[in-house]
Amino acid sequence: MVSGRDSYESWSQDELQRLAETDDLHISLLRGDNATYGTPTWIWCVVVGDKLYVRAYNGRSSRWYKAAMRQKEGRITAADD
């Protein structure tokens, strides 16, 4: 399992490759208490070079996307095959 990084810059090449190959990527954002993570939401991602990009299925109006843009942080998890 790959999980929670402080910044996309800390992904290793092995982790980026594993993330690029999985279709089971989830993001969890902080709840209102700013201490606990909420329910994981399935997200689409793509790896380009040494960066991981994620996209909201429902676009910028998605609740998790709005929260991520406001909080500037979250937890990403990906299950191994």
N, C-alpha and C positions, 0 to 999 in steps of 0.2 A: 504494500500500500504506500502511496505517496501522499503526504499530507502537509498541511499548513506551513508555508514559508513566509518569512517577513517581507520578501521582495522577489519579483520575478528574476532578478539578477542572481539569485542564489541557486537556481535550478542547475543541476549537473547535466551534462550531455546525455547520460544514461537515463535520468529522470525525464528529460524532455522527449527522448525517443519513446519511452514507455507511455508518456502522456499522449503523444501523437498517435500511438497504436491503440489506445483504449477508446471505448465508446461509453464508458461508465464514469464520467467525471461529474462531480457535484461541488457546489459552493454553499457554504454556510456563512451567514452574516450575523453580527452581534444583535442580540435582542435589545429591547429598550433599556435594560439595566447596564448595557455596555460591558458586561462581564461574561455572559454565557452566549454560546452560539445557538442559532435557531435551527430549524429543520433543513437538512440539506436539499438543495434544488438541483435537478439535472441540468447541465449546461453543455453547449457546443463549444469546442475549442479547436484551435489550430496552432501548430508550432511553425514559426518562420524564423529560420536562423537559430539564434539563441534566446528567442522570446516566445512566451506563451500568451496567446490572445484568446479571450472568451467572448461569446456573443449570446445575448438574450434571445430566446426563441420568439418572444413577443415584442422584441425591439426595446426601445428606450422607455416605453411605458410599463415594462415589467417591474413589479415591486422590488424584486431582489436587485435589479439593475440600478434602480433609483437609490436604494439603500447602499449599494456598493459605491456609487459615485459620491454619496454624501459621507460615508464612513471612511472611504479610501483604504479599506482593509477587509479581510475575510479569511475563511479557511477553505482550501481546495483539497478534495480527496478523490482518489482514483483507485478503483479496485483492480487487483491483479486478475488476469484470466485464469 
